[in-house]
């Protein structure tokens, strides 16, 4: 009977030790869970700020696109109102000037050749 009581006492001691280890592990896991919840909350708050910043940038982009479209419409309206005459710097006029300059330089060279 004494052996049985001693064995029972040892088993109770082992169970108490196992129970203490489990309580310590549970306590550590609860602390880890609380820390992870805090990190999760911080991540959600940062995500909300990033979403607000993204939405603000999208709104700014949309406003700029609208301004660009408006400016392009105004520019096209101005260009349509301008007269369609050929100025001295139009491509056709520049080709005409080039041909005239070549003709004049050839005539000048012929004149110099006659003088020589």
C-alpha positions as CSV (number, residue, x, y, z in Angstrom):
1,X,0.0,0.0,0.0
2,X,2.9,2.3,0.8
3,X,4.3,1.6,-2.7
4,X,1.0,2.5,-4.3
5,X,0.8,5.7,-2.3
6,X,4.3,6.6,-3.3
7,X,3.6,5.8,-7.0
8,X,0.4,7.8,-6.9
9,X,2.3,10.7,-5.3
10,X,4.9,10.6,-8.1
11,X,2.2,10.5,-10.8
12,X,0.4,13.5,-9.2
13,X,3.8,15.4,-9.1
14,X,4.3,14.6,-12.9
15,X,0.7,15.8,-13.7
16,X,1.3,19.0,-11.7
17,X,4.6,19.6,-13.7
18,X,2.9,18.9,-17.0
19,X,0.0,21.2,-16.0
20,X,2.5,24.0,-15.1
21,X,4.3,23.6,-18.5
22,X,1.0,23.7,-20.4
23,X,-0.1,26.8,-18.5
24,X,3.3,28.5,-19.2
25,X,3.0,27.5,-22.9
26,X,-0.6,28.8,-23.0
27,X,0.4,32.0,-21.4
28,X,3.3,32.5,-23.9
29,X,0.9,31.8,-26.8
30,X,-1.6,34.3,-25.4
31,X,1.1,37.0,-25.2
32,X,2.2,36.1,-28.8
33,X,-1.5,36.3,-29.9
34,X,-1.9,39.7,-28.3
35,X,1.3,41.0,-30.0
36,X,0.1,39.6,-33.4
37,X,-3.3,41.3,-32.9
38,X,-1.5,44.6,-32.2
39,X,0.6,44.2,-35.3
40,X,-2.5,43.3,-37.3
41,X,-4.2,46.4,-36.1
42,X,-1.2,48.5,-37.0
43,X,-1.0,46.9,-40.5
44,X,-4.8,47.6,-41.0
45,X,-4.3,51.3,-40.0
46,X,-1.3,51.6,-42.3
47,X,-3.3,50.0,-45.1
48,X,-6.2,52.4,-44.6
49,X,-3.7,55.3,-44.8
50,X,-2.2,53.9,-48.0
51,X,-5.7,53.5,-49.5
52,X,-6.5,57.1,-48.7
53,X,-3.2,58.2,-50.3
54,X,-3.9,56.1,-53.3
55,X,-7.4,57.5,-53.7
56,X,-6.1,61.0,-53.3
57,X,-3.5,60.4,-56.0
58,X,-6.1,58.8,-58.3
59,X,-8.4,61.9,-57.8
60,X,-5.4,64.2,-58.6
61,X,-4.6,62.2,-61.7
62,X,-8.2,62.3,-62.9
63,X,-8.3,66.1,-62.3
64,X,-5.1,66.5,-64.3
65,X,-6.4,64.3,-67.1
66,X,-9.5,66.4,-67.2
67,X,-7.4,69.6,-67.4
68,X,-5.2,68.2,-70.1
69,X,-8.3,67.2,-72.1
70,X,-9.8,70.6,-71.6
71,X,-6.5,72.3,-72.7
72,X,-6.3,70.1,-75.8
73,X,-9.9,71.0,-76.7
74,X,-9.1,74.7,-76.3
75,X,-5.9,74.3,-78.3
76,X,-7.7,72.5,-81.1
77,X,-10.3,75.3,-81.2
78,X,-7.6,77.9,-81.4
79,X,-5.8,76.0,-84.2
80,X,-9.0,75.8,-86.1
81,X,-9.5,79.6,-85.9
82,X,-6.0,80.3,-87.3
83,X,-5.8,81.1,-91.0
84,X,-4.5,78.4,-93.3
85,X,-2.1,80.5,-95.3
86,X,1.4,79.4,-96.2
87,X,3.9,81.3,-94.2
88,X,7.6,81.7,-95.0
89,X,8.4,78.8,-92.7
90,X,6.0,76.2,-94.2
91,X,7.6,73.2,-95.7
92,X,6.4,74.0,-99.3
93,X,7.8,77.5,-99.0
94,X,11.1,76.2,-97.7
95,X,11.5,73.9,-100.7
96,X,10.7,76.9,-103.0
97,X,13.4,78.9,-101.2
98,X,15.9,76.1,-101.6
99,X,15.2,75.8,-105.3
100,X,15.6,79.6,-105.7
101,X,18.8,79.7,-103.8
102,X,20.3,76.9,-105.9
103,X,19.2,78.7,-109.1
104,X,20.8,81.9,-107.9
105,X,24.0,80.2,-106.9
106,X,24.2,78.5,-110.3
107,X,23.6,81.8,-112.1
108,X,26.2,83.5,-109.9
109,X,28.8,80.8,-110.7
110,X,28.1,81.2,-114.4
111,X,28.5,84.9,-114.1
112,X,31.9,84.4,-112.3
113,X,32.9,82.0,-115.0
114,X,32.2,84.6,-117.7
115,X,34.2,87.2,-115.9
116,X,37.2,84.9,-115.6
